[in-house]
Amino acid sequence: MEGQKKMANLELIINITIICLLVPVIIFSYNLNKNLQTLRQKQDSLSALVSALNDATFKAENSIPKLKSVTEHSSEGLKEVVESAKALKDDLLFINERADSLADRLENVISVSRGVNSSTDKTSNTENTTPSPKDDRALAEMELLKALRSIK
């Protein structure tokens, strides 16, 4: 009898323990079922979202080769422009050097011309008050020289 009482108490403890463990399992199952129902309801919109993402990925993958092609073509055109600009730069440097040389020669001619004009002016003593064509040319040459130097 005492053995049966101990056995009944042990069965009671086991049943209470199982009940205590089943309560959280039932609550968890209820929440899980509720979440699964929500997921099933939202499955269509999720499917559409995944489909749109796949389409966007496909378009991006197809656009990459086109973008590479356009980039290569643009870089080739840019290289041609840069090479042309380098050639023009070299030409401009050459022209600038020649202009400097011509300006120096022109300055020498003007200074020599002025030396000749000043000696003839001293001998003529203010008899001729109108400027000569040589003076006009010397002034034009000086203006040209100033303009060339201002370009630098």
DSSP file (Angstrom, degrees, kcal/mol; ACC not computed):
  #  RESIDUE AA STRUCTURE BP1 BP2  ACC     N-H-->O    O-->H-N    N-H-->O    O-->H-N    TCO  KAPPA ALPHA  PHI   PSI    X-CA   Y-CA   Z-CA
    1    1 A M     >        0   0    0      0, 0.0     4,-2.3     0, 0.0     5,-0.2   0.000 360.0 360.0 360.0 -44.0    0.0    0.0    0.0
    2    2 A E  H  >  +     0   0    0      1,-0.2     4,-2.0     2,-0.2     5,-0.2   0.877 360.0  53.6 -65.5 -34.0    2.7    2.3    0.8
    3    3 A G  H  > S+     0   0    0      1,-0.2     4,-1.8     2,-0.2    -1,-0.2   0.852 108.6  49.8 -67.1 -35.7    4.4    1.4   -2.5
    4    4 A Q  H  > S+     0   0    0      2,-0.2     4,-2.4     1,-0.2    -2,-0.2   0.865 109.0  51.9 -72.2 -34.1    1.2    2.2   -4.3
    5    5 A K  H  X S+     0   0    0     -4,-2.3     4,-2.4     2,-0.2    -2,-0.2   0.903 110.2  48.1 -67.0 -40.9    0.9    5.6   -2.6
    6    6 A K  H  X S+     0   0    0     -4,-2.0     4,-2.4     1,-0.2    -1,-0.2   0.887 112.3  50.0 -65.7 -37.6    4.5    6.5   -3.5
    7    7 A M  H  X S+     0   0    0     -4,-1.8     4,-2.4     2,-0.2    -2,-0.2   0.896 110.3  49.2 -68.0 -39.7    3.8    5.4   -7.1
    8    8 A A  H  X S+     0   0    0     -4,-2.4     4,-2.3     2,-0.2    -2,-0.2   0.896 111.8  49.3 -66.5 -40.1    0.6    7.5   -7.2
    9    9 A N  H  X S+     0   0    0     -4,-2.4     4,-2.4     2,-0.2    -2,-0.2   0.906 111.2  49.6 -64.4 -40.9    2.5   10.5   -5.8
   10   10 A L  H  X S+     0   0    0     -4,-2.4     4,-2.4     2,-0.2    -2,-0.2   0.905 111.2  48.8 -65.3 -40.7    5.3   10.0   -8.4
   11   11 A E  H  X S+     0   0    0     -4,-2.4     4,-2.7     2,-0.2    -1,-0.2   0.896 110.9  51.3 -64.1 -39.6    2.6    9.8  -11.2
   12   12 A L  H  X S+     0   0    0     -4,-2.3     4,-2.4     2,-0.2    -2,-0.2   0.912 110.8  47.7 -63.4 -42.8    1.0   13.0   -9.9
   13   13 A I  H  X S+     0   0    0     -4,-2.4     4,-2.3     2,-0.2    -2,-0.2   0.911 113.2  48.4 -64.8 -42.7    4.4   14.8   -9.9
   14   14 A I  H  X S+     0   0    0     -4,-2.4     4,-2.5     2,-0.2    -2,-0.2   0.921 112.1  48.6 -65.0 -43.5    5.2   13.6  -13.4
   15   15 A N  H  X S+     0   0    0     -4,-2.7     4,-2.4     2,-0.2    -2,-0.2   0.899 112.0  48.7 -63.9 -41.1    1.7   14.7  -14.6
   16   16 A I  H  X S+     0   0    0     -4,-2.4     4,-2.6     2,-0.2    -1,-0.2   0.903 111.9  49.9 -64.8 -40.2    2.0   18.1  -13.0
   17   17 A T  H  X S+     0   0    0     -4,-2.3     4,-2.0     2,-0.2    -2,-0.2   0.916 111.2  48.4 -64.6 -43.0    5.5   18.5  -14.6
   18   18 A I  H  X S+     0   0    0     -4,-2.5     4,-2.2     2,-0.2    -2,-0.2   0.909 111.8  49.9 -64.1 -41.5    4.2   17.5  -18.0
   19   19 A I  H  X S+     0   0    0     -4,-2.4     4,-1.7     1,-0.2    -2,-0.2   0.920 109.9  51.0 -62.3 -43.5    1.3   20.0  -17.6
   20   20 A C  H  < S+     0   0    0     -4,-2.6    -1,-0.2     1,-0.2    -2,-0.2   0.856 114.0  44.3 -63.2 -34.3    3.7   22.7  -16.6
   21   21 A L  H  X S+     0   0    0     -4,-2.0     4,-1.2     1,-0.2    -1,-0.2   0.815 109.7  55.8 -79.6 -29.8    5.8   22.0  -19.7
   22   22 A L  H  X S+     0   0    0     -4,-2.2     4,-2.6     1,-0.2     5,-0.2   0.811  96.0  65.9 -73.1 -29.5    2.8   21.7  -22.0
   23   23 A V  H  X S+     0   0    0     -4,-1.7     4,-2.2     1,-0.2    -1,-0.2   0.952 105.4  41.3 -59.7 -52.0    1.5   25.2  -21.2
   24   24 A P  H  > S+     0   0    0      0, 0.0     4,-2.9     0, 0.0    -1,-0.2   0.876 114.1  53.9 -64.2 -33.7    4.5   27.1  -22.7
   25   25 A V  H  X S+     0   0    0     -4,-1.2     4,-2.5     2,-0.2    -2,-0.2   0.911 109.4  47.9 -64.5 -41.2    4.5   24.7  -25.7
   26   26 A I  H  X S+     0   0    0     -4,-2.6     4,-2.2     2,-0.2    -1,-0.2   0.919 113.4  47.5 -65.2 -43.6    0.8   25.5  -26.3
   27   27 A I  H  X S+     0   0    0     -4,-2.2     4,-2.3     2,-0.2    -2,-0.2   0.933 113.6  47.6 -62.8 -45.7    1.5   29.2  -26.1
   28   28 A F  H  X S+     0   0    0     -4,-2.9     4,-2.5     1,-0.2    -2,-0.2   0.904 111.5  50.9 -62.2 -41.7    4.5   29.0  -28.4
   29   29 A S  H  X S+     0   0    0     -4,-2.5     4,-2.5     2,-0.2    -1,-0.2   0.879 108.8  51.6 -64.2 -38.7    2.5   26.9  -30.9
   30   30 A Y  H  X S+     0   0    0     -4,-2.2     4,-2.2     2,-0.2    -2,-0.2   0.939 112.1  45.4 -63.6 -47.5   -0.4   29.4  -30.9
   31   31 A N  H  X S+     0   0    0     -4,-2.3     4,-2.4     1,-0.2    -2,-0.2   0.892 113.1  51.2 -62.9 -39.9    2.1   32.3  -31.6
   32   32 A L  H  X S+     0   0    0     -4,-2.5     4,-2.4     2,-0.2    -2,-0.2   0.917 109.7  49.1 -64.1 -43.4    3.8   30.2  -34.3
   33   33 A N  H  X S+     0   0    0     -4,-2.5     4,-2.1     2,-0.2    -2,-0.2   0.905 110.8  50.7 -62.1 -42.2    0.5   29.4  -36.0
   34   34 A K  H  X S+     0   0    0     -4,-2.2     4,-1.9     1,-0.2    -2,-0.2   0.919 111.9  47.1 -62.2 -44.6   -0.5   33.1  -35.9
   35   35 A N  H  X S+     0   0    0     -4,-2.4     4,-2.5     1,-0.2    -2,-0.2   0.871 110.3  52.9 -66.0 -37.6    2.8   34.1  -37.5
   36   36 A L  H  X S+     0   0    0     -4,-2.4     4,-2.4     2,-0.2    -1,-0.2   0.878 107.6  51.5 -66.5 -36.8    2.5   31.4  -40.1
   37   37 A Q  H  X S+     0   0    0     -4,-2.1     4,-2.1     2,-0.2    -2,-0.2   0.920 110.7  48.1 -64.2 -42.9   -0.9   32.7  -41.1
   38   38 A T  H  X S+     0   0    0     -4,-1.9     4,-2.0     1,-0.2    -2,-0.2   0.914 111.3  50.9 -62.4 -42.6    0.4   36.2  -41.4
   39   39 A L  H  X S+     0   0    0     -4,-2.5     4,-0.6     1,-0.2    -2,-0.2   0.903 109.1  50.7 -62.8 -41.3    3.3   34.9  -43.5
   40   40 A R  H >< S+     0   0    0     -4,-2.4     3,-0.6     1,-0.2     4,-0.4   0.884 110.2  50.1 -63.2 -38.0    0.9   33.0  -45.8
   41   41 A Q  H 3< S+     0   0    0     -4,-2.1     3,-0.4     1,-0.2     4,-0.3   0.869 115.5  42.5 -67.4 -35.6   -1.2   36.2  -46.2
   42   42 A K  H 3X S+     0   0    0     -4,-2.0     4,-2.3     1,-0.2    -1,-0.2   0.432  87.2  96.5 -90.4   0.4    1.9   38.2  -47.1
   43   43 A Q  H <X S+     0   0    0     -4,-0.6     4,-2.6    -3,-0.6    -1,-0.2   0.860  80.0  54.1 -61.6 -37.4    3.4   35.5  -49.4
   44   44 A D  H  > S+     0   0    0     -3,-0.4     4,-2.3    -4,-0.4    -1,-0.2   0.930 111.4  43.9 -64.2 -45.2    2.0   37.1  -52.6
   45   45 A S  H  > S+     0   0    0     -4,-0.3     4,-2.1     2,-0.2    -1,-0.2   0.874 114.0  51.1 -68.6 -34.7    3.6   40.4  -51.9
   46   46 A L  H  X S+     0   0    0     -4,-2.3     4,-2.4     2,-0.2    -2,-0.2   0.901 109.8  50.4 -66.5 -40.0    6.8   38.8  -50.8
   47   47 A S  H  X S+     0   0    0     -4,-2.6     4,-2.2     2,-0.2    -2,-0.2   0.905 110.4  49.0 -63.8 -41.7    6.8   36.7  -54.1
   48   48 A A  H  X S+     0   0    0     -4,-2.3     4,-2.4     2,-0.2    -1,-0.2   0.890 110.9  51.2 -64.8 -38.7    6.3   39.9  -56.1
   49   49 A L  H  X S+     0   0    0     -4,-2.1     4,-2.2     2,-0.2    -2,-0.2   0.912 110.7  47.5 -64.7 -43.3    9.1   41.6  -54.2
   50   50 A V  H  X S+     0   0    0     -4,-2.4     4,-2.4     2,-0.2    -2,-0.2   0.892 111.8  51.2 -64.9 -39.5   11.5   38.7  -54.9
   51   51 A S  H  X S+     0   0    0     -4,-2.2     4,-2.4     2,-0.2    -2,-0.2   0.916 110.3  48.3 -64.0 -43.9   10.4   38.7  -58.6
   52   52 A A  H  X S+     0   0    0     -4,-2.4     4,-2.4     1,-0.2    -1,-0.2   0.888 111.0  51.3 -63.7 -38.5   11.1   42.5  -58.9
   53   53 A L  H  X S+     0   0    0     -4,-2.2     4,-2.3     2,-0.2    -2,-0.2   0.901 109.5  50.1 -65.2 -40.9   14.5   42.0  -57.2
   54   54 A N  H  X S+     0   0    0     -4,-2.4     4,-2.4     2,-0.2    -2,-0.2   0.912 110.9  49.4 -63.0 -42.5   15.4   39.2  -59.7
   55   55 A D  H  X S+     0   0    0     -4,-2.4     4,-2.6     2,-0.2    -2,-0.2   0.921 111.3  48.9 -62.6 -43.9   14.4   41.4  -62.6
   56   56 A A  H  X S+     0   0    0     -4,-2.4     4,-2.3     1,-0.2    -1,-0.2   0.897 111.8  49.3 -63.6 -40.0   16.5   44.3  -61.3
   57   57 A T  H  X S+     0   0    0     -4,-2.3     4,-2.5     2,-0.2    -1,-0.2   0.911 110.9  50.0 -64.7 -42.4   19.4   42.0  -60.8
   58   58 A F  H  X S+     0   0    0     -4,-2.4     4,-2.1     2,-0.2    -2,-0.2   0.923 111.7  47.7 -62.3 -45.3   19.0   40.6  -64.4
   59   59 A K  H  X S+     0   0    0     -4,-2.6     4,-1.7     1,-0.2    -1,-0.2   0.900 111.7  50.6 -63.6 -40.2   18.9   44.1  -65.9
   60   60 A A  H  X S+     0   0    0     -4,-2.3     4,-1.2     1,-0.2    -2,-0.2   0.912 110.0  49.8 -64.4 -41.9   21.9   45.2  -63.9
   61   61 A E  H  < S+     0   0    0     -4,-2.5    -1,-0.2     1,-0.2    -2,-0.2   0.882 112.3  47.7 -64.3 -37.6   23.9   42.2  -65.1
   62   62 A N  H  X S+     0   0    0     -4,-2.1     4,-0.7     1,-0.2    -1,-0.2   0.783 109.0  54.8 -73.5 -26.5   23.0   42.9  -68.7
   63   63 A S  H  X S+     0   0    0     -4,-1.7     4,-2.7     1,-0.2     5,-0.2   0.742  90.7  75.1 -78.8 -23.1   23.9   46.6  -68.4
   64   64 A I  H  X S+     0   0    0     -4,-1.2     4,-2.4     1,-0.2     5,-0.2   0.924  96.1  45.6 -60.3 -48.6   27.4   45.9  -67.2
   65   65 A P  H  > S+     0   0    0      0, 0.0     4,-2.4     0, 0.0    -1,-0.2   0.901 113.8  50.5 -62.5 -37.7   28.8   44.9  -70.6
   66   66 A K  H  X S+     0   0    0     -4,-0.7     4,-2.5     2,-0.2    -2,-0.2   0.923 110.5  49.3 -63.5 -42.7   27.1   47.8  -72.3
   67   67 A L  H  X S+     0   0    0     -4,-2.7     4,-2.4     1,-0.2    -1,-0.2   0.896 110.3  50.7 -63.1 -40.7   28.6   50.2  -69.7
   68   68 A K  H  X S+     0   0    0     -4,-2.4     4,-2.6    -5,-0.2    -1,-0.2   0.916 110.6  50.0 -62.2 -42.5   32.0   48.7  -70.2
   69   69 A S  H  X S+     0   0    0     -4,-2.4     4,-2.4     2,-0.2    -2,-0.2   0.926 111.9  46.5 -62.8 -45.7   31.7   49.1  -73.9
   70   70 A V  H  X S+     0   0    0     -4,-2.5     4,-2.6     1,-0.2    -1,-0.2   0.903 112.6  51.1 -63.8 -40.7   30.6   52.8  -73.6
   71   71 A T  H  X S+     0   0    0     -4,-2.4     4,-2.6     2,-0.2    -2,-0.2   0.921 111.0  47.5 -63.6 -44.1   33.4   53.5  -71.1
   72   72 A E  H  X S+     0   0    0     -4,-2.6     4,-2.1     2,-0.2    -2,-0.2   0.917 112.9  48.8 -63.3 -42.7   36.1   51.9  -73.4
   73   73 A H  H  X S+     0   0    0     -4,-2.4     4,-2.1     1,-0.2    -2,-0.2   0.917 113.1  47.3 -63.6 -43.0   34.7   53.9  -76.4
   74   74 A S  H  X S+     0   0    0     -4,-2.6     4,-2.5     1,-0.2    -2,-0.2   0.894 110.3  52.1 -65.9 -39.5   34.7   57.1  -74.4
   75   75 A S  H  X S+     0   0    0     -4,-2.6     4,-2.4     2,-0.2    -1,-0.2   0.875 108.1  51.8 -67.0 -34.9   38.2   56.5  -73.1
   76   76 A E  H  X S+     0   0    0     -4,-2.1     4,-2.1     2,-0.2    -1,-0.2   0.926 111.5  46.9 -64.8 -43.7   39.5   56.0  -76.6
   77   77 A G  H  X S+     0   0    0     -4,-2.1     4,-2.1     1,-0.2    -2,-0.2   0.897 112.1  50.6 -63.1 -39.9   37.9   59.3  -77.7
   78   78 A L  H  X S+     0   0    0     -4,-2.5     4,-2.6     2,-0.2    -1,-0.2   0.888 107.5  53.1 -66.0 -39.0   39.4   61.0  -74.7
   79   79 A K  H  X S+     0   0    0     -4,-2.4     4,-2.6     1,-0.2    -1,-0.2   0.914 108.6  50.4 -61.7 -41.7   42.8   59.6  -75.5
   80   80 A E  H  X S+     0   0    0     -4,-2.1     4,-2.4     1,-0.2    -2,-0.2   0.915 111.1  48.4 -62.4 -42.6   42.6   61.0  -79.0
   81   81 A V  H  X S+     0   0    0     -4,-2.1     4,-2.5     2,-0.2    -2,-0.2   0.913 111.8  49.3 -64.3 -42.2   41.6   64.4  -77.7
   82   82 A V  H  X S+     0   0    0     -4,-2.6     4,-2.3     2,-0.2    -2,-0.2   0.917 111.6  48.6 -64.5 -43.0   44.5   64.4  -75.2
   83   83 A E  H  X S+     0   0    0     -4,-2.6     4,-2.1     2,-0.2    -1,-0.2   0.912 112.4  48.9 -63.6 -41.1   47.0   63.4  -77.8
   84   84 A S  H  X S+     0   0    0     -4,-2.4     4,-2.5     1,-0.2    -2,-0.2   0.900 110.5  51.1 -63.3 -40.7   45.7   66.1  -80.1
   85   85 A A  H  X S+     0   0    0     -4,-2.5     4,-2.4     2,-0.2    -2,-0.2   0.876 108.0  52.5 -65.4 -37.1   45.9   68.6  -77.3
   86   86 A K  H  X S+     0   0    0     -4,-2.3     4,-2.4     2,-0.2    -1,-0.2   0.917 110.0  48.5 -64.1 -42.0   49.5   67.6  -76.6
   87   87 A A  H  X S+     0   0    0     -4,-2.1     4,-2.4     1,-0.2    -2,-0.2   0.923 112.2  48.4 -63.9 -43.5   50.4   68.2  -80.2
   88   88 A L  H  X S+     0   0    0     -4,-2.5     4,-2.9     2,-0.2    -1,-0.2   0.887 109.2  53.9 -63.1 -38.0   48.7   71.6  -80.2
   89   89 A K  H  X S+     0   0    0     -4,-2.4     4,-2.5     2,-0.2    -2,-0.2   0.928 108.8  48.4 -61.6 -45.0   50.6   72.4  -77.0
   90   90 A D  H  X S+     0   0    0     -4,-2.4     4,-2.3     2,-0.2    -2,-0.2   0.918 112.3  49.3 -61.8 -42.7   53.9   71.6  -78.6
   91   91 A D  H  X S+     0   0    0     -4,-2.4     4,-2.8     1,-0.2    -2,-0.2   0.922 111.2  49.4 -61.9 -43.9   52.9   73.7  -81.7
   92   92 A L  H  X S+     0   0    0     -4,-2.9     4,-2.6     2,-0.2    -2,-0.2   0.887 109.5  51.5 -65.0 -38.2   51.9   76.6  -79.4
   93   93 A L  H  X S+     0   0    0     -4,-2.5     4,-2.4     2,-0.2    -1,-0.2   0.919 111.2  48.3 -63.0 -42.1   55.2   76.4  -77.5
   94   94 A F  H  X S+     0   0    0     -4,-2.3     4,-2.5     2,-0.2    -2,-0.2   0.933 112.8  47.7 -62.7 -45.5   57.1   76.5  -80.8
   95   95 A I  H  X S+     0   0    0     -4,-2.8     4,-2.6     1,-0.2    -2,-0.2   0.897 111.4  51.4 -62.6 -40.1   55.1   79.5  -82.0
   96   96 A N  H  X S+     0   0    0     -4,-2.6     4,-2.4     2,-0.2    -1,-0.2   0.910 109.9  48.7 -64.0 -42.6   55.6   81.2  -78.7
   97   97 A E  H  X S+     0   0    0     -4,-2.4     4,-2.4     2,-0.2    -2,-0.2   0.920 112.6  48.5 -63.5 -42.6   59.4   80.7  -78.9
   98   98 A R  H  X S+     0   0    0     -4,-2.5     4,-2.8     1,-0.2    -2,-0.2   0.902 110.2  51.8 -63.2 -40.0   59.4   82.0  -82.5
   99   99 A A  H  X S+     0   0    0     -4,-2.6     4,-2.7     2,-0.2    -2,-0.2   0.896 109.1  50.4 -64.2 -40.0   57.3   85.0  -81.4
  100  100 A D  H  X S+     0   0    0     -4,-2.4     4,-2.4     2,-0.2    -1,-0.2   0.931 111.8  47.9 -61.2 -44.8   59.8   85.8  -78.6
  101  101 A S  H  X S+     0   0    0     -4,-2.4     4,-2.4     1,-0.2    -2,-0.2   0.923 113.8  46.4 -62.4 -44.7   62.7   85.5  -81.1
  102  102 A L  H  X S+     0   0    0     -4,-2.8     4,-2.9     2,-0.2    -1,-0.2   0.885 110.7  53.1 -65.8 -38.1   60.9   87.8  -83.6
  103  103 A A  H  X S+     0   0    0     -4,-2.7     4,-2.6     2,-0.2    -2,-0.2   0.913 109.7  48.3 -63.5 -41.9   60.0   90.3  -80.8
  104  104 A D  H  X S+     0   0    0     -4,-2.4     4,-2.2     2,-0.2    -2,-0.2   0.927 113.6  46.5 -64.0 -43.5   63.7   90.4  -79.8
  105  105 A R  H  X S+     0   0    0     -4,-2.4     4,-2.4     2,-0.2    -2,-0.2   0.909 112.7  50.4 -63.9 -40.7   64.7   91.0  -83.4
  106  106 A L  H  X S+     0   0    0     -4,-2.9     4,-2.7     2,-0.2    -2,-0.2   0.894 108.8  51.8 -63.8 -40.4   62.0   93.6  -83.9
  107  107 A E  H  X S+     0   0    0     -4,-2.6     4,-2.7     2,-0.2    -1,-0.2   0.910 109.8  49.5 -62.9 -41.2   63.1   95.4  -80.7
  108  108 A N  H  X S+     0   0    0     -4,-2.2     4,-2.5     2,-0.2    -2,-0.2   0.922 111.3  48.8 -63.5 -43.2   66.7   95.4  -82.0
  109  109 A V  H  X S+     0   0    0     -4,-2.4     4,-3.0     2,-0.2    -2,-0.2   0.912 112.2  49.3 -62.3 -42.5   65.5   96.8  -85.4
  110  110 A I  H  X S+     0   0    0     -4,-2.7     4,-2.8     2,-0.2     5,-0.2   0.927 111.3  48.1 -64.4 -44.5   63.5   99.5  -83.7
  111  111 A S  H  X S+     0   0    0     -4,-2.7     4,-1.9     2,-0.2    -1,-0.2   0.905 114.5  46.3 -64.7 -38.6   66.3  100.5  -81.4
  112  112 A V  H  X S+     0   0    0     -4,-2.5     4,-2.0    -5,-0.2    -2,-0.2   0.924 112.9  50.8 -65.9 -42.7   68.7  100.7  -84.4
  113  113 A S  H  X S+     0   0    0     -4,-3.0     4,-2.6     1,-0.2    -2,-0.2   0.882 109.6  49.9 -62.6 -39.3   66.0  102.6  -86.4
  114  114 A R  H  X S+     0   0    0     -4,-2.8     4,-3.0     2,-0.2     5,-0.2   0.876 107.2  54.5 -67.3 -37.1   65.6  105.1  -83.5
  115  115 A G  H  X S+     0   0    0     -4,-1.9     4,-1.4    -5,-0.2    -1,-0.2   0.913 112.0  43.9 -62.5 -40.5   69.3  105.6  -83.4
  116  116 A V  H  X S+     0   0    0     -4,-2.0     4,-1.9     2,-0.2    -2,-0.2   0.902 114.8  49.7 -69.3 -42.0   69.3  106.5  -87.1
  117  117 A N  H  X S+     0   0    0     -4,-2.6     4,-2.5     1,-0.2    -2,-0.2   0.888 109.0  51.5 -65.6 -40.0   66.1  108.7  -86.7
  118  118 A S  H  X S+     0   0    0     -4,-3.0     4,-1.6     1,-0.2    -1,-0.2   0.865 110.1  49.1 -68.7 -32.6   67.6  110.6  -83.8
  119  119 A S  H  X S+     0   0    0     -4,-1.4     4,-1.1    -5,-0.2    -1,-0.2   0.868 114.2  45.2 -72.7 -34.4   70.8  111.3  -85.7
  120  120 A T  H  X S+     0   0    0     -4,-1.9     4,-1.7     2,-0.2    -2,-0.2   0.835 110.0  55.4 -76.0 -30.9   68.8  112.5  -88.8
  121  121 A D  H  X>S+     0   0    0     -4,-2.5     4,-1.3     1,-0.2     5,-0.5   0.882 105.7  52.0 -65.7 -37.5   66.5  114.6  -86.5
  122  122 A K  H  <5S+     0   0    0     -4,-1.6    -1,-0.2     1,-0.2    -2,-0.2   0.860 111.7  46.8 -67.7 -33.9   69.5  116.4  -85.0
  123  123 A T  H  <5S+     0   0    0     -4,-1.1    -1,-0.2     1,-0.2    -2,-0.2   0.798 110.7  50.7 -79.1 -27.2   70.7  117.3  -88.5
  124  124 A S  H ><5S-     0   0    0     -4,-1.7     3,-1.2    -5,-0.1    -1,-0.2   0.697  90.9-153.8 -86.4 -16.5   67.4  118.5  -89.8
  125  125 A N  T 3<5 -     0   0    0     -4,-1.3    -3,-0.1     1,-0.3    -4,-0.1   0.864  62.9 -51.3  54.3  52.5   66.8  120.8  -86.8
  126  126 A T  T 3 <S+     0   0    0     -5,-0.5    -1,-0.3     2,-0.2     3,-0.1   0.681 100.7 126.4  63.2  21.5   63.0  120.9  -86.7
  127  127 A E  S <  S+     0   0    0     -3,-1.2     2,-0.7     1,-0.2    -2,-0.1   0.871  71.4  50.4 -72.7 -34.6   62.6  121.9  -90.3
  128  128 A N        +     0   0    0      1,-0.1    -1,-0.2    -7,-0.1    -2,-0.2  -0.899  61.5 169.9-107.5 108.5   60.2  119.0  -90.9
  129  129 A T        +     0   0    0     -2,-0.7    -1,-0.1    -3,-0.1    -2,-0.1   0.602  52.5  89.8 -95.5 -13.2   57.4  119.0  -88.2
  130  130 A T  S    S-     0   0    0      1,-0.1     2,-0.1     0, 0.0    -2,-0.0  -0.665  87.6-108.4 -84.0 138.8   55.2  116.3  -89.8
  131  131 A P        -     0   0    0      0, 0.0    -2,-0.1     0, 0.0    -1,-0.1  -0.398  33.7-127.8 -68.0 141.4   56.0  112.8  -88.7
  132  132 A S     >  -     0   0    0      1,-0.1     4,-1.8    -4,-0.1     3,-0.4  -0.432  20.9-109.9 -84.4 161.8   57.6  110.7  -91.4
  133  133 A P  H  > S+     0   0    0      0, 0.0     4,-2.2     0, 0.0     5,-0.1   0.807 119.8  60.6 -60.7 -28.2   56.3  107.3  -92.5
  134  134 A K  H  > S+     0   0    0      2,-0.2     4,-2.5     1,-0.2     5,-0.1   0.901 103.4  49.5 -65.8 -39.6   59.4  105.7  -90.8
  135  135 A D  H  > S+     0   0    0     -3,-0.4     4,-2.5     2,-0.2    -1,-0.2   0.908 110.7  50.1 -64.9 -41.1   58.2  107.2  -87.5
  136  136 A D  H  X S+     0   0    0     -4,-1.8     4,-2.4     1,-0.2    -2,-0.2   0.904 111.6  48.7 -62.0 -40.4   54.7  105.7  -88.0
  137  137 A R  H  X S+     0   0    0     -4,-2.2     4,-2.6     2,-0.2    -2,-0.2   0.914 110.0  50.7 -66.6 -41.3   56.2  102.4  -88.8
  138  138 A A  H  X S+     0   0    0     -4,-2.5     4,-2.4     2,-0.2    -2,-0.2   0.902 111.3  48.8 -63.1 -40.6   58.4  102.5  -85.7
  139  139 A L  H  X S+     0   0    0     -4,-2.5     4,-2.4     2,-0.2    -1,-0.2   0.911 111.8  48.9 -65.0 -41.3   55.4  103.3  -83.5
  140  140 A A  H  X S+     0   0    0     -4,-2.4     4,-2.3     1,-0.2    -2,-0.2   0.896 111.0  50.3 -64.3 -39.3   53.4  100.5  -85.1
  141  141 A E  H  X S+     0   0    0     -4,-2.6     4,-2.5     2,-0.2    -2,-0.2   0.901 110.0  50.2 -65.9 -39.7   56.4   98.2  -84.5
  142  142 A M  H  X S+     0   0    0     -4,-2.4     4,-2.6     2,-0.2    -2,-0.2   0.910 110.9  49.2 -64.0 -41.5   56.6   99.3  -80.8
  143  143 A E  H  X S+     0   0    0     -4,-2.4     4,-2.4     2,-0.2    -2,-0.2   0.897 111.2  49.9 -64.5 -39.3   52.8   98.7  -80.4
  144  144 A L  H  X S+     0   0    0     -4,-2.3     4,-2.5     2,-0.2    -2,-0.2   0.911 110.2  50.5 -63.8 -42.0   53.2   95.2  -82.0
  145  145 A L  H  X S+     0   0    0     -4,-2.5     4,-2.2     2,-0.2    -2,-0.2   0.915 110.5  49.0 -62.2 -44.2   56.1   94.5  -79.7
  146  146 A K  H  X S+     0   0    0     -4,-2.6     4,-2.0     1,-0.2    -1,-0.2   0.902 111.3  50.4 -62.5 -40.7   54.0   95.5  -76.6
  147  147 A A  H  X S+     0   0    0     -4,-2.4     4,-1.2     1,-0.2    -2,-0.2   0.906 109.9  49.8 -65.1 -41.2   51.1   93.4  -77.8
  148  148 A L  H  X S+     0   0    0     -4,-2.5     4,-0.8     1,-0.2     3,-0.2   0.889 112.0  48.3 -65.0 -38.8   53.4   90.4  -78.2
  149  149 A R  H  < S+     0   0    0     -4,-2.2     3,-0.3     1,-0.2    -1,-0.2   0.833 106.8  55.6 -71.1 -31.7   54.8   90.8  -74.8
  150  150 A S  H  < S+     0   0    0     -4,-2.0    -1,-0.2     1,-0.2    -2,-0.2   0.772  99.2  62.9 -71.9 -23.2   51.4   91.2  -73.2
  151  151 A I  H  <        0   0    0     -4,-1.2    -1,-0.2     1,-0.3    -2,-0.2   0.851 360.0 360.0 -67.4 -34.2   50.4   87.8  -74.7
  152  152 A K     <        0   0    0     -4,-0.8    -1,-0.3    -3,-0.3    -2,-0.1   0.541 360.0 360.0 -56.4 360.0   53.1   86.1  -72.6
